[in-house]
Amino acid sequence: MRLYEKYSIEDADFINVELTTDNEKWIDPMKMHMDKSPMGLKCCSIIQQYFQKLLKFAIDGKYKEGYEYTKNFSELNETRLGYSQKRPKGLSGGEQLGNEIFSLTKNSEAIKTGLVGDIFDAGVMIEKFGIDKMSDFITNLILEELISYTQKECGKHNIPMKNIKFKGKYWSYSKQAWMRNTMVNLPFDDDSNMAIIFVPKSFCETKLIYSPERFYTKAMIPFLGKEAVNNRISGLIRILKNNTIKPYYTEIKKQNPCTRKNVNKFINRHSDVYKEYKRKQLSYIDYDNYKD
């Protein structure tokens, strides 16, 4: 059963998830960035503050502190976001998620370049930091805000709540500490025997939209095309009948496959291209920019 059906809702601001399985949608940091509501702005601030500290531990070589700082991440199935299974299981790595993300960060060659400064850079440059891990990482950090949002939406739509002990750990921005075994009012689904936490539609996507693949397509390949034309690189250009020179993009892509390793090498060589691309992407407030 879907959430709207359970509570006889025609439409709402939150995702209409299937309640007895994971749903193939994730919290995307760029979508969150484009949401300029007070909640969106606060959630972005929470993520940035936490990731900056995690990043500092990795850069300074304070690995013991970094693992301690990230050890409390846990599976949070109440949002029902993630890869589909028979029942929500949260396949992101459970209580190893935080330490896994810290390991990926500290071991990343990109960290040594000094170009990784926030969660957007991490999504592009840190190996294996894909949308599933990204979404679960973010969910742990903003769950306090999601719980408050859920309670407000329940009041708006007359959805009953139940006072439950929330056993999962989550980061409290207000307390700057991990919380567990807290009593909270949340809607409850008997079929899945689990509380329900709502997530704004404006936060969610089916793929990571600020990604190495998009940077590759929108910035890296066009730059390599211009470079090939300007330097008249044999095999990478086509000369038309009117003597116009065009990039031979098929061959350029063959020589520069879309891998995170190749993207990172390019960013190391042309950090100005990446910085300009990032500046433009973060200035977008209209999702239509990402539909192509």
Sequence and secondary structure as in RCSB ss.txt:
>XXXX:A:sequence
MRLYEKYSIEDADFINVELTTDNEKWIDPMKMHMDKSPMGLKCCSIIQQYFQKLLKFAIDGKYKEGYEYTKNFSE
LNETRLGYSQKRPKGLSGGEQLGNEIFSLTKNSEAIKTGLVGDIFDAGVMIEKFGIDKMSDFITNLILEELISYT
QKECGKHNIPMKNIKFKGKYWSYSKQAWMRNTMVNLPFDDDSNMAIIFVPKSFCETKLIYSPERFYTKAMIPFLG
KEAVNNRISGLIRILKNNTIKPYYTEIKKQNPCTRKNVNKFINRHSDVYKEYKRKQLSYIDYDNYKD
>XXXX:A:secstr
 BHHHHTT S  SB   BTTS BS EE HHHHHH  SHHHHHHHHHHHHHHHHHHHHHHTT HHHHHHHHTT   
  TT BSS  SS   TT GGGHHHHHHHHHHH HHHHHT   SHHHHHHHSTT  HHHHHHHHHHHHHHHHHHHH
HHHHHHHT   EEEEE S EEETTTTEEE SEEEEE EETTTTEE    BGGGEESS SSSHHHHIIIIIHHHHH
HHHHHTT TTSEEE TTS EEE HHHHHHHS S HHHHHHHHHH HHHHHHHHHHHHH   GGGG  
